[in-house]
Amino acid sequence: MTADTAEIDADTIRRTYQAVLYASGALPAEKRKQLRDLLRGHVQLLLPEVAAYKPRMRGEYQRTTAHVTTRAHRLLAKKDADGWELAIQCRALLTLYQHPGPLDEQSAEDDVTESRS
């Protein structure tokens, strides 16, 4: 976790995106807005964390992370981002955060060396 971010509560994030993805029927307008705002915050919290892993990831994990983070940046740039799209990106970012795949240890050592300089 980066020093600038709050602790990530995966269970809360998961419940939030599931409330949108698994809603049976239309949600009231106020509830949709509340969930959209929460999801936007979750994406903003997860995005730098996942992006920090990217240089150390390998192969398909790194390519997937590039796609997901690019899409998340574009989505956050939209003032009226759709709740469904935010939920999908939130789920993808949380999955990559929790399961980044095998990480390259050499890059981690380089990061520590650079931060000490």
N, C-alpha and C positions, 0 to 999 in steps of 0.2 A: 504494500500500500504506500502511495506517495505521501509525503509529509503534509501536503496542502489539503488533503481530503479527509472527510469524516469517515468513521468506520462504516464499512459496508454491511448492511443487514440483509443478507440474502433471502431470508424467509419473508421479510416485508416486501422486498422487491418482487419476489415470486408471487406473493398473494396479489400484489397490485396488477401485474401484467395478466395474471390468470383471471382477475375480475373482468378484464376487458375481453380477453381471448375466449373465455368460456361462458360469457354472459348468455343466458337463454332469453332472447328477446331484446327489445330496445331498452336502454337505460335512460332514466330521466336526465334532462339536459344538465341540471346542476351536478349530478353524480358523474356524468361524462366529463364535464369541465374539471371537476375535482381529480378524477383519475388521470386525465391528460396532464394536468399540472404535476401530479405526483410522478408520472412516467417521465416527463421532461426532466425533472430533478434527478430521477434515478439514472437516466441516460447521461446527464451531465456529470454525475458522480462516477459512473462506471467507465466512461470514455477515456479519461486520462490514465486510469489504471490499466485498461486493456492495451492502450497505445504504448505504455511503458514496457509491456511484455513483448511487443512485436519484434524489436531487433533481436531478441534472444530466441524467438520461435523458429521452427524449421518447416520447410516445404509447404504442404497444404494448409497447415495451421497459420503460417504467416500470410499466405495469399488470402485465406478466409478473413483473417483479422484486418487486412488492408481493405477488403471489400466492405466489411461490416463497419469499420470506423469511418470510411469515406461516406457511406450511406448515412450513418448517424450524424456526422457533421452537416450534411445537406439537410437532413430532417430538422435538426435544431435551428438551422438558418431560416426555416419556414415559420412564420409567426403563428399560423393556424394549422400546425401539423396535426394530422389525423391520429386519434387515439389508438386505432388498430395498428397503424404503422409504428407508432412509438412503442407499443407493447411488443411487437415483433423484434424491433431493434433492442429493446431492453432485455428480452429473453436471450437474444444472440450474444449481447455483451456480457450478461451474467454467466452464460455458459462458457464463453472464452475466458472470463475472469477466473472461474472456478476450475476449468479444465484447459489450461493453455497448451497441453501436450508437452513433449520433452523440450526442455529449454536448454539452449547452448550455454554451458558454464563459462566458456572463454569470454563471451560478451559480458557476463556478470562481473567477472574479475576485472575487465577493462573499465567498466562503469565505476567500480570501487576505486581503482587506481586514479581515474580522472577526477573523481570527487575529492581525493586527498591532495591533489596538486594545487 
